[in-house]
Amino acid sequence: MRTINVALIGTPNVGKSTIYNTLTKNNVHTGNWSGKTVGVSRGECSYLDINYVFYDLPGTYSLISKSKEEVVATDFIVFNKFDVAVVVCDATSLDKGINLVLQTKEICKNVVVCINLIDEAKKKGIKIDYKLLEERLDSKVVGISARNNVGLDQLLETIKESKIKNYLNIDYGVLNDFIDEALLNINCDDYNKRWIALKILENNTYYINKFKEMNILNKSDINRGNIDVNMEVAIKLCKKTREILKDVVTYKRLDYDIKERKIDRVLTSKIFGIPIMLIILFTCFYLTIIGANYPSSLMFSFFASLENKFISLFDFLFIPSIISDLLVNGVYKTLYWVVSVMLPPMLIFFPLFTFLEDLGVLPRIAFNMDRAFSKCRACGKQALTMCMGIGCNAVGVTGARIIDSKRERLIAILTNIFMPCNGKFPSLIAIITIFFVGLDKTYGAFFCALLLTIIIFLGIILTFLVSYILSKTILKGEPSSFTIELPPYRVPKLLDTIKYSVKNRAVFVLGRAIKVAVPAGVIIWVIANIKINNLPILNYLVNIFNPIGVLLGLDGIIVLALLLGFPANEIVLPIMLMGYLNTNTLIEMDNLYVLKDIFVNNGWTIKTALCFITMFMYRFPCSTTLLTIYKETNSKFYTLLSVLLPLIIGIILCLLINFTL
């Protein structure tokens, strides 16, 4: 069977990953905002005895290779062997896509132009002359609608029939003489010499060093005159794009985007933007809270009903009672507590959050916070990573790759912990409901969602403050310019949104929590049941940490739980319960009334709850996030700083609360 290797490249938000998902049956997320993918995904599909291997490259506006996504995409196109490069363009905004097509054709000899979202173009009265465009580009052009599965077979046929052409050589006007001079210092047949010459003139040190190491480039000190090379290249590419698209794209209606502009004027306004953002967050939390309580209670009852059956099974198998007790009262109870508390909220919150991504609302939220980040001398793209952190801090850390400046990228990484991730929501909701809202309030869910929204807002304020302090101290510098694209609003496919959010978010996070809940259950059972001088190990540890806990408005068990909960935030509450219960095991958690009794009987007050929320929010990153920070920064110093920075802030806030209230 013949194999065709295909590189998928395109600007952000053109449905490139949707094409990849549909063809390869993979599950890369296709959120409706830029900067989602900063790696390369690989997938395969077969069609008419041809095996297609697709490589989904990061979305990028250019191949200038400054930001992380540009470097990854350009490197793949330049140095990896594949048969065809498919450049995916947006039918409703073709100029940006054709600009990228021209850059790709300077590097690759076999390029197919895939124009996606033809259904949206039709709704907006946009007509494209594919035949004329194909003639002017000298490349195969195919129109599709990926999310409706229209034209994908034709795309595969076009890829199969595409032929190798010559490199595209653009007339760069005043740069041509300098390019000819640079060509004298380049020795290679595998790459377009004119493109390498452009990298020399642009003084792109990354590629200059690469080609020197490959013995392709003799010298790079070429005369550039007083010309702004990057600006000249951009101007010529835009001019070439306009020439190609002349009479190719026609509009039946000139007001096709007037409705979106009206909506944007409200969502991105200085007056209404932030309040609307908070209302959206409040709505998500409210729906999560009211929707999760009943399923969570049902799951507790179901799992608890199986305890005696497990014990009977172990007795039948002649398993020693100590092992049986460890497995049931240690591992199993911890496990089903985590599942029952985490799963229902995640099955509601993640689809809602994913829906907002796919709809195109989150980029507007990021736009609203861009001004504030600029005043903090940070990059506006940090707003995007902050939104990602609400889902998972580790995802927010990796999302910082979209920030070009290393200084601003480090600021985004170090402050992402101030946004509470999904793993903290169940515990926060439980404590807020018990101590600040009340279990018998008619509008309990409403006020709980309101308080949780306020906590998120305070986390945003703290992010701004710490970002400003870092930019004035160890990470000094001026903010870089940032232009965010506001993508068109698109109503996502509900089933696809639910499928992705459940499989790739809820199940993934739950799986991670289960992995750490099992050994954590064993550890907690051991320290609670193994005795030294007739006292459990747990008592000794609690006594050690109790003075610290009292100083912070907490107690020794809370401090111990916060420390032992390092593998995952989800297990902090179960650890506290196992420490508080005299039976050294979890009880059946039928509802929050039982949980309240446990806390109150162990000395909790409103001040204790407030100190716990504060310390739980800002103690330090979980193990997954911390490992991600180290991988992203490759620095022990910044990894340690990511632990100390929130921990110190949490301690200071707890001391203030404890000694002022």
N, C-alpha and C positions, 0 to 999 in steps of 0.2 A: 504494500500500500504506500502510495506517495505521501510524503509529509511536507507541509508548507508551514514554515515558521513566520508568524505575523506579529509585528510590533504595533500595538494600539496606542496612539498618541492623540492628544487633543487639549483644548483649553478647558479649564475647570467648568463643571456644570453643563456639559454638552451631552451627557448620557453615555459616555464612553464605558463606564463600568457596568451600565445596564446592558450594553451590547455584550460585554465580556460575560456577565452573569447568565444572560439568556442563552448564549451559544455554548458555554462550558458548564452550565448548571452549577456555577460556583456561587458564593454568597458574599462578595465584596460589597460593602455598603455604597449606596448611590445617593447620599445626602445632597440636598439642593443648596449647597454653598461650596465655596472654593477651599482648596487645601485639605481635602479629606484623605487622599492617598499620597504617601511620600515613600513608597516602596514599589517593588515590581511583583505583580502576581502572575502566576503561570497556570494555564488551564488548556484542556484539549477538547476537541469535538470532531466527529466524523460526518462527512457528507459526500455522497456519490463516490465512494471508494477513495476519498481523499481525507487524510488525517491533518487537521489544522491545529497547530500549537500556538496559542495566543499569549502574548505578554502585555499585561495591562500596566502601562507606564503612568507615573504621576501626572495629574493635570497641570499644564503649564501654559503661560501666555507666549513664551518665547524660548529660544534655545541659546540665549546669551550666556547662561550658566552662571548666575549670581546666587540665586536662592537654592535651597536644598532640592526642591522638586525639579528645578531647571537642570541642575547638575546630574541628578539621577536619570532624567529623561534623555538629556544630550549624550551622556556617557553610553547609555544603552544603544542609542541610534548610531553613535560613532564607532564603538569598539566591539559590539556584539554582532555575531553573524546571524542574520535572519534573511528571509526571502522577500518579504513585502512590508512596507510601512503603511499602515492605514491611519490617515489623519482624520479624526472625527470633528466635524464642524456643526455649528448650530444654525439651522435654516433660518431662524429669526434674527440672527446677528452674524451674517456670513463673513463680514470683513475681518473680524478677529481670527476666524478659522483659516481664511485664505492667507493671511499674514504668516501664520504658523506653517501652512503648506509650503510656502515659498522657502522658509528657513529649512524645512525638512528636506526639500528637493535639492538644497545646496549640499546636503550631507549624504542623502540616500538616492540611489539610481532607480529604485522601483517603488513608486508611491501611488496609493489609491486614495481618492478623496471620498469620504463617506459623510454625506449631509444628513444628519439626524434631525428629529423633531419636525418632519415635514407636515405632520398633522397640525401642530401649533402654527406653523407658517400659513397653512391653508385657512385656519380660523381667523388669522390676522390679515388676510388678503395679500399675502406675500407670494409672488410667483418667481420661480427660478428657471432659467433656460439652461438645463443640464448639458445639452449638446454644445452650446456656445462656450460654456465654462470648460468643458472637456477639451475643446480645441485650443483655447487660450492657455490652459495649464499643461497641455500635452501629457495628461494623466487621466486614468479612468475615474469617472465620477458616478456615484450611485446614491440615490435618495432613499432613506428608510425612516421608519418610526419604531425604534427599538422596544419601547415599553408596550406597544401594541403588536409586536412581532410581525411587522410589515416590512418586507424588503430584505430580510436577513439572508434568505436563500440566494437572492440576487447578489448580495454582498459577497457571499462565499464564492459564487460563480465568477464574479468580477475579480476577486483576489486570485483565483486559479488562472484566469486568462491574462492577468496583468503582465506586462513585459518590462524588461530592463531598458531604461533610457539613459541618456547622458545626464551628468550633473547639471543642475540649473546654474547658469552664470549670469548674475544680475549686473546690469550696468550701474556701478556706484559713482559715476561721474568723476569728481575731483579725486576720489580715492584710487582710481584705476592705475595711475602711475606708481603710487606707493605700493599697490598690490603687486604690480609687475616686478618692482624691486625686491619685495619680500619673497616672490616665487623663486628667485635665484638661490635662496638659502634653504629650500625645501627639497628633500630627496625621498619620494615615495610614489607608489603606484596604487596603493590600497585606499587612499583617501583623496578627497577633493582638495587639491593644492590651494585653490583660491579661497576656500573656506578656512584652511589653516592660516593663510596669509591675513585674512580678516582678523583671526584671533590674535595674531601678532600685532596688527595695527591697533586693535582694541586694548592691547596690553593685558590680555587675559592670562595672568600668571599661572593659573591652574593648568590650562592647556599648553602653554609655552613650556612649562616644566615637564608635563607628560610627554610631549613630542621630543623634547631634548633627551629624556630618558630612553625613548625608543629609537634614538639616533636618526630621527627624521628631520630635525631642525638643527641647522648649523649655528645660527645666531639669531637673536631677537631684537637687537638694538637697531631697528629700522627707523629711518626718518619719517616722522608723522606730520611734520609741519606744525602749524598752529590750528589744525582742524580738530573739532570735536568728533572723533571717529564714530562713537556710539550714536550720537545725534544724527550724523550724516547717514549711517546705516538705517536707522529708524525711519528717517524721512524718505529714503529711496524705497524701502519696503512698503511704506504706506502709499507712496505714489504708484508703485507697481500694482499694489492691491486694488487701488481705485481704477487703474487702467483695465485690469482684468474683469472687474465687476461692472464696468460700464455697460448698460443695457442687458446685463445678465440677471439682475434683480429688479423687479418692478413691484410697485405697491398699488393695490386697488383702493386701499383706504389709508389716508395719511394719519388718521387718529387711532391706529390699531392698538397703541399702548397707552391711550389716555386714561383708561380705568386704572391701570397699574400705577401710573404716575400720581393719580389722586390718592390712592391708598398709601403710596410711599410718603406723600406729603404729610399724612397723619402719623404713620408708624415711625417715621424718622424725624419728626419735628422736635424742636428743643422743648416745647411745652408738653406734648402728649407722649413722646417716645418712651421715656423712662417709666411713667405711670402705667402705660399699656404693657410694658415689659413685666412689671411687677404683678399686674392683674393676670397676665398669662401664666406666670409662675404660680400664683395663688390658685388659679383654676386647676392646674395640673396636680398640685398638692391636695387640693380639696377632693377632687375626683379619686385620687389615690387612697386617701384616708377613708372616705365613706364606702369605697368599693372593696377595700381589703379586709375590713374587720370580720365580716361574716365568713368568708372563705377561710380566713386564718383560724377562726374558732372551730370550724368543721374539720380542718386538717389536724388540729391539736387533738380533738376528740377521737378521730380515726386512728391516728398513730398511737395514742395512749391505750386504745382498746386492744392493741396488738402486744402489749407488754407481757401480760400473763401467758399469752400463747407462746411467746419466745422463751419465757422461763420454763414452761412445760416442755417445750421442745428440747431445751438444753438438759433438763432433768432426764428426759427420755434417752438422750444421747450420753448420759452419765458424765456430763461436763461438770467439773468441780464448781461448787457454789461461788467461790471467789472469782473465777473466770466468768461465770454467768452474771454475777453482780456487776463486774467491770463492763461487760458487753452491753447489758441492758440499762443499768443505772448510770453508767459513764458514757459510753460511746453512743448508744441508741438514743437516749434522751437528749443529749447535746445535739445530736444530728437532727432529730425531728423538730427540736426547738428552732434551730437555724432555718430549716426548710419551711416550717409553718409561718415563721415571722417574716422571712425574706421573700418567698415566692409570690404570694398574692400582691404585695405592693409593686414588685418588679413587673408583673404581668400587666399592670395598669400603667405605671409611670413610663416604662421604656417605650411602649407603643405610642403614648402621647408625645414623648420627647422626640422620637423618631419621626412622627407625623409632622411636628413643627420644623424639623430639619428639612424633610422632603418638600414641605409646602413652600419653604423659602423665607420663613419668619425669623429664624435665628440669625441670618446675615444682617437683617435689619436691627436686631438687638445689638449685634456687634458694632454696627455703624453708630448707634446711639452712644456707645461707650468709647468710641475712638477719640473724641475730643478730650475726655477725662484722662485717658492713657497718655495722650500727647502732652498734657500739662504735667503729668508725672514723669516725663522724659522717657516714656516707654513706647513700644510700638503698638499701633492700633490692632494689629493681628492678635495681640494678647487677649483681646476680647473673645476671639474665636476659641482659643485654647481654654479660656476660663469657662465658656459654655460647655466644652467637651468634658471638663473636670467635674461638672455636675453629674454626668453619667458615670465617669470613672477617672480618678486622678492620674492613673497610669496612662490612660488614653490622652488626657490633657497634656501630659509631659511629652509624649511622642508627637502630639500635634504641634508642639513648639517648633518643629522642624520647618514649618512654613515661614518662620521669621528669619530674615536674611542676616541681620546683625547678631553676632555671637553674644554681645553684651545684653541686648534686648531679649535674646532667646533664653539666657540664663535667668533674667528677671522673671520671665514667664514661668520657667520651670520651678524656681524657688518659691513663687507665690501661689502656685496652683493648688497647694494643700489647703488654702483658706476657703476653697469652695467645697462644701460637704458632698461627698460622693454618695452613690446609691446605697453603699454598704452601711452608711450612718443613718439613713432615713428611718428604718424601723425603730431603732433605739431612740432617736430624737422624738419621733412621733409618740412613742410610748411614754417617755418622761414628760413631754409637754402636756399630753392628755391627762396624765395622772395628777401632776402638781400645779399646772397653770390654767388648765381649762376646766377640769373636773369631769368625772365619769357620768354624772347625772344631768349635765347641761344639754338642753334641747338643741342648741347650735354648737355642740362641742366640736364637730368636724370642721365647721366654718372657722371657729377661733383657732383651732389647732393649725389649720392651713395658713391662717393669717400670721400666727407667730412663727411658723416655719419659714414663711416668705420674708419676715423681718430678719430672721437669722441669716438667710441667704443674702439679704441686702447688706447687713452688717459685715458679712464675709467679703462682699464686693468693696465696701468702703475700706476694710482692712487691706485688701489687695492693692487698692490705689495708694494707701498710706505707705505700706512696706515697699511697693515699687518705687515710690518717690524717694524713700530713705536709701534704698539700694543704689538708685541712680545718682545720688548725691555723695555716696561713700565708696564702697568697694567696686561698684560698677558704674563709675562716672561716665557721662557722655550725653550727647544731644539725641533727641528722638529722630529716627529716620522717617522719610516720607512713606506714606502707605495709601494706596488706593484700593478700596474694596469694591468688588463688583456686586451689585444688587441683582441677583438672578430673577428671572420671571417667576411669577407665582404659578405653581403647578399642583393640581390636586393629585396626591399620591394614590396609588392603588392600595386600598385598605388591606387586602389579604397579603400583599407583598410586604407592606409595612409591619403587620403583625408577625408574619413569618420571620422576617429578619430580626425584629426586636426581641422576639422570644428565643430564637435559636442562637443568634450571635451576641446577644447581650444578656438576657435573663438567664438562660441556661449556662452560658459561659461563666457569668459571675457566680451563679449558684454552685456550679461545679467546682470553682475555685474555693468557695466557702466550705463546701463539703470536705474537700481534701484537707483543709486545715482544721475543720471541726472534729474529725475523727481522732487525729493524734492529740488535739487539745482536750477532747473528752477523756482520753486515757491519762494525760498528764494531770488534769484537775482531779480525776478520781483517785489517782495514786497519792497526790499530796493531801487529799482530803481523807483518805482511808488508811494509809500507811502511817503507823504511829511510832514516835520516839519518846520513851519515858511516858507512855500512856497519853501522849498528846499528838494529834495529827501534824504532819509537816506543815499543813496549811496554817495552823495556829502560829507556828514560829515565824513564817513569812509575813503573816498579817501583823504580828507584833513588831517586826522590823520596819514595816512600811507605815505603821499607824501614826507615828509622830509626824511624818511628812504629810500624810493625809489630813490630819487635824489642822496642820498649818495652812493647807490649801482649801480648807472647808470641806474636806472629804473624809474618808477613813482608810484603814489599811487594805480592806478588801477591794475598794474601788481602785486604789493605786495599783494593787497587784493585778486586777483584771485589765486595767489599761496597759500594763506592761506585757502580760501574757497574751493580750489581744493583738500584739504586733503582727502576727501572720495575716489577720484580716479583721476589719472593724466589726464584722457581723457577729463575732463570738464574744465580744466584751460583756454584753448583757448576760448571756448564759453562764459565763465564768463568775460574775458577781452573784448570780442566783445560787450556784453550787457552793459558793463560799458562805452565803448567808444561811443556808438551810442546815439545820441541826442533823438531818438525816444524811448529810453529805451526798445528796443526789438531787436531781431536778424533780420537781413535782409536775403533775399534769397542769399545763397552763391553759385553763379553759377560757379565761378572759382577763382583762386588765384589773379587775377587782382583786384577784389573787396576787397579782404582781404588786399592786399598791400596798396590800397588807404586809408583804414581805419587806418592802422598803421602809414603811413606816415603823414596823416592829424592830427594825435595825437602825433606827435613829435618823432616818432621812427627814429633812425639812425642805421648804421651798429654797432656802439658801444652798442646801446640799445639792438639790436638783440643778440649780443655776450654775454652781461650780462644776458639776459633772458635765453639763452641756458644754460649758466653756472649755474644759480640759479635753473632753472627747472630740470637740471640733478641732482643736489646735495642738494636740499632743505631739504627734510626729506622723510621717507617712506610714502606710502599711508596708509590709515586706515587698509586695509586688511593685508598688509605686517606687519604693526606695531603690530596688534593683533596676528599675527602668531609668531612674534619675542617673544612676551610676553609668549605665550603658550609654545614655544620651550625652552626658557631660564628660565621661571618661576621666573624672576627677574625684579623688577621695575628699578633697577640701570642700567642693560644692555639695557632694553627697552628705558629708557631715553637717554642713551648714543647713541643708534642707531638713535635718533632724533638729538641730539646735534652735533655728530661727522660730518655728512655730511653738516648740516646747517652751522656750523662754517667754514668748508672748502669752502662752496659755498660763504659765506659772504666775506671771505678773498680774494678769487679769483675775485669776483666782484669788490671789493675795488681796487685791483691791476689793473684790466682792466680799471676801471673808471678814475683812477688818473694817469695812464701811457699812455693811448692812446689819 
